[in-house]
Amino acid sequence: MKNSPRFILRSLPLMLVVSFPAAYAQSSDKQETKLPEIQVTSDKEAKYVVKQSSTATKTDTLLRDTPQAITVVTQEQMRDQAMQSMADVIRYVPGVVTAQGEGNRDTAIFRGNSSTGDFFVDGIRDDVQYYRDFYNIESVEALKGSNAMIFGRGGAGGVINRVTKQAQWTPIAEVGLTLGSWNNRRATADVGRALDQNFAFRVTAMAENSESYRNGFSLNRAGINPTLAIRAGENTSVLLGYEHFRDDRTADRGVPSYKGRPLAVDASTFFGNAEMSPTWSRVDALTSYIDHDFGGGITMRNRTRYANYDKFYQNVFPGAVSSNGQTVALSAYNNATQRTNFFNQTDLVFETNTGAVKHKILAGIEFGQQKTENFRNTGYFPSVGINATSISVPIATPYTNQVVFRQSATDANNYGVVDTSGIYVQDQIEWSPQWQTVIGLRRDRFAVDYLNRRTNDNIQVTDTPVSPRFGIVFKPSTDWSIYGSYSIAYVPRAGDQLASLTVTNKTFDPEKFKNLELGVKWDALKDLSLSAAVYQLDRSNVAITDPTDSTKTILVDGQRSKGVELSVTGNLTPAWSVTGAYAYQDAKITRTQSATVLAGAQLANVPKQSASVWNRYDVNAHWGLGLGVIYRGEIYPSTDNTVILPSFTRVDAAAFYNVSAKLRLQLNVENLADKAYWASANSNNNITPGSPRALRVTANYKF
């Protein structure tokens, strides 16, 4: 056994970690070379359950030993449900809902807190506003509750991390083609293999050209992500990657409301001008990951990501409907953002014992720089007046092309540089087989140099927040645990997109988010996991106008979210796979903040109750069936609580057929009952109708 290779698989964000002792680096006396044995999962397995992750703690940790609510959506689940958007994933994550995002970006509501920036890829910040794709994604992890100790600024109510597919020494060669309703056309490819015992490559790619049930909507996107894995000596591995991704589509802001409800129009009706509402994004990202095992339980990991983002959107969109319901106001603007992100993270993990007590200690440091340019133009309607920013059109024909774009006196023309550094330490302590604790602390330095080119105001602010984390885990037996956790996160005044800093708010402390959580996790069967969590998340340091002096601004405790989250994931039988989620959320404003944001109001886009369940049953080796049900309670699109989106229940279905070991076919039907519903909203007058019944047929071929 002395000369046997040692092969270690770790749930690290970027790469497959391979460790070889010196005896393997050199050939044996017979000059034989034998690659390590790799376990390959059969296509017939619907692998929805994940038992461990490194994202929540930056160390390999069982999910049931992690004192935090986590939902992992696997590649197999995304494939079986033909998921093509972040909104598709979020429907199966308790405690998280999706908002419209003005038709140009992913927007998630984490336990009542809206975010367009708390998105990560392989544990590294990916915060520009755009629509993400899953062609190169192994799994999507949603972590609920404040997460600043691991992720730095933000993470107020949670984060979503995408784990990418990675080069490995197991050969893979697969292509897929999807055709569906409204000219849905999508092709994917995933090819990789070993070049020799020290080098392996993998290339994932995608191209899509689709339309929609919405009049005038089009989507054209493509991506390619090559990665190269290198065995760079004894106990050292390297992964290098590059991604180019582009997304061109119509910015669709849906329909307006009338008398407290969405306007009753056909789901296909586009308000504004689809041709004059383009949005596009370009992402070019370079990544490297280095892992070294020093032995003795000590490992070092270094992650680097340099990404360049170019984002533009323009929209002609609806506003208020007239009191008689005959006309609707249209407005317009465009916005361009260019950002470069550079982040470098280095983690040292080592295990040690103090008597009978076991420690897994993480010490890390992160450096980053973000440079952002932002430029906005307002849409004017010369047929109304030279400075008219709105036009009324008939509901019957809610369209105009009489728009010109130029800067208003208040439109953004900004340039900002953000320099960040963070240092953190965490100790996962196993006191006994029954008791564990997680204690962590992070200190960040967040320095903003912000230039308003329109006014020449230059604002420089530095925040140094400290983010603690404490969790305790009690395990009555090895297959289930009870946990409690406490964590704090901060959002600086520069905001989600680094563009909210003003002369007025620059002196204010960052917004503060405190999360308290109790939960239970149970591996009820070998491949079936259940979890439950109750939480309270408080948002404070919210800036409002002083009600006793309108010339002053004060900070108050602004909102509270309380809730319950339940989930089940895995296999009820070898043939029956299931994933389900339920959430109850009571998310309210706790202090009157303006004339329209009153104490007691329910937070926007947060349903009291929501639930989802998806089943796949394999009838035999060739045939499988899928059935899903999604429920969302009524929501308010705005905190003024004057418009209601009704609750809905949607049924989805699927059929799977393995023609051969190489060819797999599947049919997915979304909204099987063809039910009319309202899928999401951005405001009272930007409401997206749900899709009518839609079919997708997918063929996957391995070669």
NORDA-V935142 format. One record per backbone hydrogen bond with DSSP energy under -0.5 kcal/mol. CO is the residue of the C=O (numbers start at 0). NH is the residue of the N-H. E is the energy in kcal/mol with one decimal. If there is no record, write none. Layout:
CO_NH_E + CO_NH_E
This chain:
0_3_-1.4 + 4_6_-0.6 + 5_7_-0.5 + 6_8_-0.5 + 7_9_-0.5 + 9_11_-2.0 + 10_53_-0.8 + 12_163_-0.6 + 14_16_-0.6 + 15_17_-0.6 + 19_234_-0.7 + 20_23_-1.4 + 20_24_-1.6 + 21_25_-1.5 + 27_30_-2.2 + 31_27_-0.8 + 41_44_-1.3 + 43_45_-0.5 + 44_46_-1.3 + 45_47_-1.4 + 50_62_-2.9 + 52_60_-1.6 + 53_57_-2.4 + 58_60_-0.6 + 60_52_-2.3 + 61_64_-1.3 + 62_65_-1.4 + 64_66_-0.6 + 65_67_-2.4 + 68_143_-2.4 + 70_72_-0.5 + 70_141_-3.0 + 71_73_-0.6 + 72_139_-2.5 + 73_77_-2.3 + 74_78_-2.4 + 75_79_-2.6 + 76_80_-2.0 + 77_82_-2.4 + 78_81_-1.1 + 84_88_-1.2 + 85_89_-2.5 + 86_90_-1.4 + 88_91_-2.0 + 89_92_-2.2 + 91_93_-0.5 + 92_95_-1.5 + 94_110_-2.5 + 96_108_-3.1 + 99_102_-1.1 + 100_103_-2.1 + 106_98_-2.1 + 107_109_-0.7 + 107_114_-2.3 + 108_96_-1.7 + 108_110_-0.8 + 109_112_-2.1 + 111_113_-0.6 + 112_109_-2.7 + 114_107_-2.2 + 116_118_-1.3 + 117_159_-1.9 + 118_125_-2.8 + 119_161_-2.6 + 120_123_-1.6 + 123_120_-2.8 + 127_129_-1.0 + 129_105_-1.5 + 129_131_-0.6 + 133_136_-1.7 + 135_164_-2.6 + 137_74_-1.2 + 138_162_-2.9 + 139_72_-3.2 + 139_141_-0.5 + 140_142_-0.6 + 140_160_-3.1 + 141_70_-2.4 + 141_143_-0.5 + 142_158_-2.1 + 146_149_-0.7 + 146_150_-2.4 + 147_151_-2.5 + 154_146_-1.9 + 156_144_-2.7 + 158_142_-2.5 + 159_119_-2.7 + 160_140_-3.2 + 160_162_-0.5 + 161_121_-3.1 + 161_163_-0.6 + 162_137_-3.4 + 162_138_-1.4 + 168_170_-0.6 + 171_191_-3.2 + 172_702_-2.1 + 173_189_-2.8 + 174_700_-2.9 + 175_187_-2.4 + 176_698_-2.5 + 177_185_-2.3 + 178_696_-3.3 + 179_182_-0.5 + 179_183_-1.1 + 180_183_-0.7 + 181_210_-1.5 + 182_184_-0.7 + 183_179_-2.0 + 184_208_-2.4 + 185_177_-3.3 + 186_206_-2.3 + 187_175_-2.4 + 188_204_-2.5 + 189_173_-2.3 + 190_202_-3.3 + 191_171_-2.9 + 192_200_-2.4 + 197_230_-2.4 + 198_194_-2.6 + 198_195_-1.8 + 199_228_-3.1 + 200_192_-1.6 + 201_226_-2.8 + 202_190_-2.6 + 203_224_-2.9 + 204_188_-2.2 + 205_222_-2.4 + 206_186_-2.9 + 207_220_-2.0 + 209_218_-2.7 + 213_216_-1.9 + 216_211_-0.5 + 217_249_-1.3 + 218_209_-2.9 + 219_247_-2.7 + 220_207_-2.9 + 221_245_-2.6 + 222_205_-2.4 + 223_243_-2.3 + 224_203_-1.4 + 225_241_-1.9 + 226_201_-2.0 + 227_239_-2.6 + 228_199_-2.0 + 229_231_-1.0 + 229_237_-2.5 + 230_232_-0.5 + 232_235_-1.7 + 234_292_-2.4 + 235_231_-1.1 + 236_290_-2.6 + 237_229_-3.0 + 238_288_-2.1 + 239_227_-2.8 + 240_286_-2.6 + 241_225_-0.7 + 242_284_-2.4 + 243_223_-2.2 + 244_282_-3.0 + 245_221_-1.9 + 246_280_-1.9 + 247_219_-3.4 + 248_278_-2.6 + 249_251_-0.9 + 250_252_-0.6 + 253_270_-0.6 + 254_686_-1.9 + 255_262_-2.8 + 256_320_-0.6 + 257_260_-1.1 + 259_643_-2.4 + 260_257_-3.5 + 262_264_-1.5 + 265_268_-2.0 + 267_214_-2.6 + 268_270_-0.5 + 270_272_-0.6 + 271_399_-1.4 + 273_276_-1.5 + 276_250_-3.4 + 277_313_-2.4 + 278_248_-2.7 + 279_311_-2.7 + 280_246_-2.2 + 281_309_-2.2 + 282_244_-2.5 + 283_307_-2.9 + 284_242_-2.5 + 285_305_-2.7 + 286_240_-2.5 + 287_303_-2.4 + 288_238_-2.4 + 289_301_-2.6 + 290_236_-2.4 + 291_293_-0.7 + 291_299_-2.7 + 294_297_-1.0 + 296_350_-1.0 + 297_293_-2.3 + 297_294_-0.8 + 298_348_-2.7 + 299_291_-2.7 + 300_346_-2.9 + 301_289_-2.5 + 302_344_-2.9 + 303_287_-2.2 + 304_342_-2.3 + 305_285_-3.1 + 306_340_-2.9 + 307_283_-2.2 + 308_338_-2.2 + 309_281_-2.0 + 310_336_-3.2 + 311_279_-2.7 + 312_334_-2.7 + 314_316_-0.5 + 314_332_-1.6 + 315_272_-0.9 + 316_330_-2.3 + 319_328_-2.3 + 321_324_-2.0 + 325_394_-2.6 + 326_321_-2.7 + 327_392_-2.3 + 328_318_-2.9 + 329_390_-1.8 + 330_316_-2.5 + 331_378_-2.8 + 332_314_-2.4 + 333_376_-2.1 + 334_312_-2.2 + 335_374_-2.4 + 336_310_-3.2 + 337_372_-2.8 + 338_308_-3.3 + 339_370_-2.0 + 340_306_-2.6 + 341_368_-2.2 + 342_304_-2.4 + 343_366_-2.5 + 344_302_-3.0 + 345_364_-2.0 + 346_300_-2.7 + 347_362_-2.3 + 348_298_-2.8 + 349_360_-2.8 + 351_358_-3.0 + 352_354_-0.5 + 353_356_-1.6 + 356_353_-2.6 + 357_429_-2.9 + 358_351_-1.9 + 359_427_-2.6 + 360_349_-2.2 + 361_425_-2.7 + 362_347_-2.8 + 363_423_-2.3 + 364_345_-2.4 + 365_421_-2.6 + 366_343_-2.7 + 367_419_-2.8 + 368_341_-2.0 + 369_417_-2.8 + 370_339_-2.0 + 371_415_-2.7 + 372_337_-2.3 + 373_413_-2.4 + 374_335_-2.8 + 376_333_-2.2 + 377_405_-2.2 + 379_381_-0.6 + 379_403_-2.3 + 380_383_-2.0 + 380_384_-1.9 + 384_387_-1.6 + 387_380_-2.6 + 390_329_-3.0 + 392_327_-2.5 + 393_396_-0.6 + 394_397_-0.7 + 396_398_-2.4 + 397_271_-2.7 + 400_402_-1.4 + 403_379_-3.4 + 405_377_-2.5 + 407_410_-0.7 + 411_375_-2.5 + 412_452_-2.3 + 412_453_-0.6 + 413_373_-2.2 + 414_450_-3.0 + 415_371_-2.7 + 416_418_-0.5 + 416_448_-2.5 + 417_369_-2.4 + 417_419_-0.5 + 418_446_-2.7 + 419_367_-2.4 + 420_444_-3.0 + 421_365_-2.7 + 422_442_-2.5 + 423_363_-2.7 + 424_440_-2.3 + 425_361_-3.1 + 426_428_-0.8 + 426_438_-2.1 + 427_359_-1.9 + 427_429_-0.5 + 428_430_-0.8 + 428_436_-2.3 + 429_357_-2.1 + 433_474_-3.0 + 434_430_-1.4 + 434_431_-1.6 + 435_472_-3.2 + 436_428_-2.8 + 437_470_-2.6 + 438_426_-2.7 + 439_468_-2.2 + 440_424_-2.1 + 441_466_-3.1 + 442_422_-2.2 + 444_420_-1.6 + 444_446_-0.6 + 445_447_-0.5 + 445_462_-2.6 + 446_418_-2.4 + 447_449_-0.5 + 447_460_-2.0 + 448_416_-2.3 + 449_451_-0.5 + 449_458_-3.3 + 450_414_-2.2 + 450_452_-1.0 + 451_454_-0.5 + 451_455_-2.6 + 451_456_-0.7 + 456_451_-3.1 + 456_458_-0.5 + 458_449_-3.3 + 460_447_-3.4 + 462_445_-3.1 + 464_443_-2.4 + 465_467_-0.6 + 466_441_-1.5 + 467_487_-1.5 + 468_439_-2.8 + 469_485_-2.6 + 470_437_-2.9 + 471_483_-2.1 + 472_435_-2.5 + 473_475_-0.6 + 473_481_-3.0 + 476_479_-1.1 + 478_522_-3.4 + 479_476_-0.8 + 480_520_-2.4 + 481_473_-3.3 + 482_518_-2.5 + 483_471_-2.6 + 484_516_-2.1 + 485_469_-2.6 + 486_514_-2.9 + 488_512_-2.7 + 489_153_-3.1 + 490_510_-2.3 + 491_494_-2.1 + 493_498_-0.8 + 493_499_-2.1 + 494_497_-1.1 + 501_505_-1.3 + 504_507_-1.6 + 510_490_-2.0 + 511_539_-2.9 + 512_488_-2.4 + 513_537_-2.5 + 514_486_-1.9 + 515_535_-2.3 + 516_484_-2.5 + 517_533_-3.0 + 518_482_-2.8 + 519_531_-2.5 + 520_480_-2.8 + 521_523_-1.4 + 521_529_-3.0 + 524_527_-1.3 + 526_570_-2.7 + 527_523_-0.6 + 527_524_-1.6 + 528_568_-2.5 + 529_521_-3.1 + 530_566_-2.2 + 531_519_-2.7 + 532_564_-2.8 + 533_517_-2.6 + 534_562_-1.8 + 535_515_-2.5 + 536_560_-2.6 + 537_513_-2.4 + 538_557_-1.4 + 538_558_-1.5 + 539_511_-1.9 + 541_555_-2.2 + 543_553_-2.9 + 545_548_-1.2 + 548_551_-2.1 + 551_545_-2.5 + 553_543_-2.8 + 555_541_-2.9 + 555_557_-0.8 + 557_589_-2.2 + 557_590_-0.9 + 558_538_-2.6 + 559_587_-2.5 + 560_536_-3.1 + 561_585_-3.4 + 562_534_-1.9 + 563_583_-2.6 + 564_532_-2.3 + 565_581_-2.3 + 566_530_-2.2 + 567_579_-3.0 + 568_528_-3.2 + 569_577_-3.2 + 572_575_-0.7 + 574_576_-0.6 + 574_617_-2.6 + 575_571_-2.1 + 575_572_-1.3 + 576_615_-2.7 + 577_569_-2.2 + 578_613_-2.8 + 579_567_-2.1 + 580_611_-2.5 + 581_565_-2.9 + 582_609_-1.9 + 583_563_-2.2 + 584_586_-0.6 + 585_561_-2.0 + 585_587_-0.6 + 586_602_-2.6 + 587_559_-2.3 + 588_599_-3.3 + 592_544_-0.6 + 595_597_-0.7 + 596_592_-3.0 + 596_593_-1.5 + 597_600_-2.1 + 600_588_-2.7 + 602_605_-1.1 + 604_606_-0.6 + 607_584_-2.5 + 608_632_-2.7 + 609_582_-2.6 + 610_630_-3.4 + 611_580_-2.9 + 612_628_-2.5 + 613_578_-2.1 + 614_626_-2.2 + 615_576_-3.0 + 616_618_-0.9 + 616_624_-2.8 + 621_657_-2.6 + 622_618_-0.9 + 622_619_-1.6 + 623_655_-3.2 + 624_616_-3.1 + 625_653_-2.3 + 626_614_-2.6 + 627_651_-2.7 + 628_612_-2.0 + 629_649_-3.0 + 630_610_-2.6 + 631_647_-2.1 + 633_607_-0.6 + 634_644_-3.0 + 635_604_-3.3 + 637_640_-1.6 + 642_636_-0.6 + 643_645_-0.6 + 644_634_-1.7 + 647_631_-2.2 + 649_629_-2.9 + 650_671_-3.5 + 651_627_-2.8 + 652_668_-3.2 + 653_625_-2.8 + 654_666_-2.6 + 655_623_-2.1 + 656_658_-1.0 + 656_664_-3.1 + 661_701_-2.4 + 662_658_-1.2 + 662_659_-1.7 + 663_699_-3.0 + 664_656_-2.9 + 665_697_-2.8 + 666_654_-2.1 + 667_669_-0.5 + 667_695_-2.3 + 668_652_-2.3 + 669_693_-2.1 + 670_673_-2.3 + 676_678_-0.6 + 676_689_-3.4 + 679_687_-2.8 + 680_99_-1.9 + 682_685_-1.1 + 685_681_-2.7 + 685_682_-1.0 + 686_254_-3.0 + 686_688_-0.6 + 687_678_-1.8 + 687_679_-1.0 + 693_669_-2.9 + 694_180_-2.5 + 695_667_-2.9 + 696_178_-2.5 + 697_665_-2.2 + 698_176_-2.2 + 699_663_-2.8 + 700_174_-2.3
